[in-house]
Amino acid sequence: MDKIVVLDFGSQYSHLICRRIREANVYCELLPYNTPAKVIKEMNPKGIIFSGGPASVYAKGAPKPDRQIFGMDRPILGICYGHQVLVDNFGGKVKRAASREYGRAGLKIDDNSDLFKDLGGNINCWMSHGDKADQVPDGFEVIAHTENSETAAIGNRGKKMYGIQFHPEVVHTERGVQILKNFAQQISGAKPEWDMQSFVETTIEDVRRQVGKDRVLAAVSGGIDSTTVAALLNRAIGKQLSCVFINHGLLRQDEEKEVVQLFKKHLGINLIYVNAEKRFLGRLKGVTDPEKKRKIIGDQFAKEFVAVAKKHGPFKWLAQGTLYPDVIESGVSKGPAAVIKTHHNVGGLPKWLKLKIIEPLRYLYKDEVRKVAKLLDVPDELLKRHPFPGPGLAVRIIGAITPEKTSIAKRASRIVEDELKSAGYYDKVWQAYAAVGDDRAVGVLGDERVYGHVVMVRVIESIDAMTADWTRLPYEVIERISNRITNEVEGATWVTYAVSSKPPATIEPQ
Ligand code: XMP
């Protein structure tokens, strides 16, 4: 398949470039900036993109690519720092700009014959730089400029090399995807062969070839990644796949029933359901430290998993829902590291199980996984479901886990979810739940004084869970949630709404 490679010079947007190229239906991979030219040659990309990065090209030790790349006869597009690398390499001059440019700028297109084809005369673009190309190298021409950057975009048509100071990959650059598409498809000649239907077909073939007649075991949580892995493998190898779903007793209300139903009835997948509630909750009894809870859950999960592997085995393969961002770390600091994403709970599997790892989603971004899931008939409802932590309610029950607190957390969270759905907020927020601790407050039920639990409702918005903000829900929605919890959930007398953002708080209370 035709591909483009992006060399990562450390910009926070490097992954985004990769995703945008894929949106233009061209397969794209992210590599560290110092990947040897020999390795790139073997990959045979149609074109190469240099990402942005925080360094100055003239600084000592500034990251530079293998110079042989420039002689590979492949089109190159430099973005921001990548633009400056190109200028520097071909003898132009990069200098600290008199006025730094951050944010929106008007780009005046001087030449719209190739990179800016179909873009018209002017667009808004997104700048973020302190250096600029002061002198354009021989053979390059200015193809667009802004008020502060006379050399905002340059090109050498003969060499098919282009540099742009702005970021086409961010949404603030109008028609940025068209620019990347022009580079990938027109200038580099990459065929638009990357789409999820063909991914599904080729992956099914690959999996069949890889596992042959062997049996595969997959741990599933009912979340989108593990469900998609299971659905994909089921299409590929059917009965050779066994999925195991372990109920640790700290799931959302009725979740165990829903997952079993989804796998057995809807997807027709061979599912081993293990009700391990008693064993998990027994070990967690009286434990208050959140990290201890996580450790116990992880350890017990491994034990349950091994028991299943022994009882239903032998299995040769363990399937995991590793995604592309887990596989590729930033090229600048770490180089490409194949990090195996241990399913949060399958971390400590013993070596003697000798399971080989199969990761059919390792080339996909999350949004691509969603598309694959849709193609595999995974129901919409699951695709829209909020992420749920592996240790489940253990991190939402502050202090010791008791049956009363578990029941309050389950039932109150269901109310939060239901009310957000009916108010049209569920799909707009990242996560929403009710947590409970040991704080109590007086309530009056009928004529009776009740010393019940304080329930904390948390509804947050986030893009990647790294930062988060609390959702400004209308008072009426908060009121309905509160009323329903105090009326319907036994043991709950007060409701509070968490208004701390992350940082300094975290998404989960524990
Ligand atoms: P925090 O609380 O760190 O959460 O702001 C960030 C995101 O990670 C989820 N989370 C977990 N997921 N095992 C998981 O699989 C865990 O132990 C765990 N702790 C937090 C949390 O739900 C949020 O989406």
Boltz pocket constraint, residues with backbone or C-beta under 6 A from the ligand:
constraints:
  - pocket:
      binder: B
      contacts: [[A, 294], [A, 344], [A, 387], [A, 388], [A, 389], [A, 390], [A, 391], [A, 395], [A, 431], [A, 465], [A, 502], [A, 505], [A, 506], [A, 507], [A, 508], [A, 509], [A, 510]]
      max_distance: 6.0
